[in-house]
Amino acid sequence: MIEIENLSKTFTLHNQGGAVLRVIEAARLSVAPGECVALTGASGAGKSTLMRMIYGNYRAASGRILVGGVDVARAEPRAIIRLRRETLGYVSQFLRVVPRVPTLDVVAEPLRAVGVPVEDARERARGLLARLNIPERLWSLSPTTFSGGEQQRVNIARGFAHPYPALLLDEPTASLDTANREVVLRLIEEAKARGAAMIGIFHDEAARARVCDREIDVSRFAPARAA
Ligand SMILES: Nc1ncnc2c1ncn2[C@@H]1O[C@H](COP(=O)(O)OP(=O)(O)OP(=O)(O)O)[C@@H](O)[C@H]1O
């Protein structure tokens, strides 16, 4: 479902005399449906960079990133938008709040975007918000004024609303309490059971050990060792 071949990344620092930073070289990675792979490695090894490249936020210097058959490294913006709508989800700790949209619709929106009828989408959203312990009195309000933890849980509900075939998880359990952490781990397990291919960064080692099938140490793709 996710195939990375010979992928390299450099950053050119235009405000620092055009210095070129080589971060990733000749990275290879393959994730099958129903599999969850953890990215590990020391701080600065390139975990976030790799995730951002898979999501199409950072451009690759060379190589291929196939997600459901689409090469993200070469795809047109329009194709990437479509991939993100239909195939590739991203669950991070942070909600980018859309002003004035009620929480229920923030969570239902990814389903509406793929044509799910409004009541069905809201029903799924209600189920997720209830599981993630967002009080019902908040569902009709915009999450703009919610606490950090509430916004994080709204974001997780939104990330799991549509059954994406591929999912990127960026510290999805960070700073959650025990009960909500458990809910998120179950959501990940359910996504695996329905065949989602997932790549995640988890500093929570117990969470990683429980839901991930394999670990890939990103430092193995560091340029110094790639030769
Ligand atoms: N936008 C950018 N411009 C320039 N350099 C960058 C950029 N993003 C990342 N880097 C560099 O790439 C390297 C890898 O960073 P990255 O954030 O991917 O590491 P990480 O493994 O996710 O680290 P952490 O665990 O600390 O989050 C670092 O040396 C960083 O300085």
The ligand as an SDF file (V2000), in Angstrom:
LIG
                    3D

 31 33  0  0  0  0  0  0  0  0999 V2000
   12.1690   22.7260    6.7940 N   0  0  0  0  0  0  0  0  0  0  0  0
   13.4430   22.4090    7.0590 C   0  0  0  0  0  0  0  0  0  0  0  0
   14.4710   23.1730    6.6190 N   0  0  0  0  0  0  0  0  0  0  0  0
   15.7450   22.8510    6.8880 C   0  0  0  0  0  0  0  0  0  0  0  0
   16.1170   21.7540    7.5880 N   0  0  0  0  0  0  0  0  0  0  0  0
   15.1460   20.9670    8.0530 C   0  0  0  0  0  0  0  0  0  0  0  0
   13.7640   21.2390    7.8210 C   0  0  0  0  0  0  0  0  0  0  0  0
   13.0230   20.2630    8.4040 N   0  0  0  0  0  0  0  0  0  0  0  0
   13.9190   19.4220    8.9770 C   0  0  0  0  0  0  0  0  0  0  0  0
   15.1810   19.8370    8.7670 N   0  0  0  0  0  0  0  0  0  0  0  0
   16.4110   19.1620    9.2220 C   0  0  0  0  0  0  0  0  0  0  0  0
   16.3230   17.7880    8.9040 O   0  0  0  0  0  0  0  0  0  0  0  0
   16.8240   16.9720    9.9680 C   0  0  0  0  0  0  0  0  0  0  0  0
   15.7740   15.9630   10.3810 C   0  0  0  0  0  0  0  0  0  0  0  0
   14.7110   16.6390   11.0910 O   0  0  0  0  0  0  0  0  0  0  0  0
   13.3580   15.9140   11.5220 P   0  0  0  0  0  0  0  0  0  0  0  0
   12.4790   16.9370   12.1210 O   0  0  0  0  0  0  0  0  0  0  0  0
   12.8370   15.1300   10.3740 O   0  0  0  0  0  0  0  0  0  0  0  0
   13.8930   14.9000   12.6280 O   0  0  0  0  0  0  0  0  0  0  0  0
   13.0730   13.9600   13.6280 P   0  0  0  0  0  0  0  0  0  0  0  0
   13.7250   12.6090   13.5490 O   0  0  0  0  0  0  0  0  0  0  0  0
   11.6300   14.0300   13.3240 O   0  0  0  0  0  0  0  0  0  0  0  0
   13.4060   14.6350   15.0120 O   0  0  0  0  0  0  0  0  0  0  0  0
   12.5320   14.7910   16.3950 P   0  0  0  0  0  0  0  0  0  0  0  0
   12.4440   13.4220   16.9910 O   0  0  0  0  0  0  0  0  0  0  0  0
   13.3870   15.7170   17.1900 O   0  0  0  0  0  0  0  0  0  0  0  0
   11.2180   15.3860   16.0070 O   0  0  0  0  0  0  0  0  0  0  0  0
   17.2500   17.9200   11.0750 C   0  0  0  0  0  0  0  0  0  0  0  0
   18.6390   18.0720   11.0000 O   0  0  0  0  0  0  0  0  0  0  0  0
   16.5400   19.2160   10.7400 C   0  0  0  0  0  0  0  0  0  0  0  0
   17.2860   20.3300   11.1230 O   0  0  0  0  0  0  0  0  0  0  0  0
  1  2  1  0
  2  3  1  0
  2  7  2  0
  3  4  2  0
  4  5  1  0
  5  6  2  0
  6  7  1  0
  6 10  1  0
  7  8  1  0
  8  9  2  0
  9 10  1  0
 10 11  1  0
 11 12  1  0
 11 30  1  0
 12 13  1  0
 13 14  1  0
 13 28  1  0
 14 15  1  0
 15 16  1  0
 16 17  2  0
 16 18  1  0
 16 19  1  0
 19 20  1  0
 20 21  2  0
 20 22  1  0
 20 23  1  0
 23 24  1  0
 24 25  2  0
 24 26  1  0
 24 27  1  0
 28 29  1  0
 28 30  1  0
 30 31  1  0
M  END
$$$$
